[in-house]
Amino acid sequence: MKESVEDRSRVMRAVKSRDTGPELAVRRLLHAMGYRFRLHRSDLPGKPDIVLPGRQKIIFVHGCFWHGHSCARGAREPVNNASYWRAKIARNRTRDSSCLLQLRAIGWKALVIWECQLKGEARLTTRLRRFLR
């Protein structure tokens, strides 16, 4: 059965941009590791998901589809309104790159964690520890 425009709109309105499942998982892991952080600082480029001000470090938690990751989930082609979604994801990727460059220019180090990388908690913990040293 084909989904109506109204149904698709309702589903898309329900998609959150903050406090997502992947973001909460990374925050829980960081907290368990003993780190304390700030969230969604609007005074920094890209309004980073997680900010550790004392360390000048930032963590972005990106959804694979929404930010155009090269994994299987991120490489999926949308079925409906494909040209709109390709352009939207391309704009997201451009914005993400620009924000990372701006952050680097003002002295911040950033780490991008992709949704698909949350499966290996031990590997993710090691990666976070290495980044936050």
Secondary structure, DSSP 8 states (H G I E B T S, - for coil): ----HHHHHHHHHT--SSS-HHHHHHHHHHHHTT---EE--TTSTT--SEEEGGGTEEEEEE-TTTTT-SSTTTT---STTHHHHHHHHHHHHHHHHHHHHHHHHTT-EEEEEEGGGGS-HHHHHHHHHHHH-
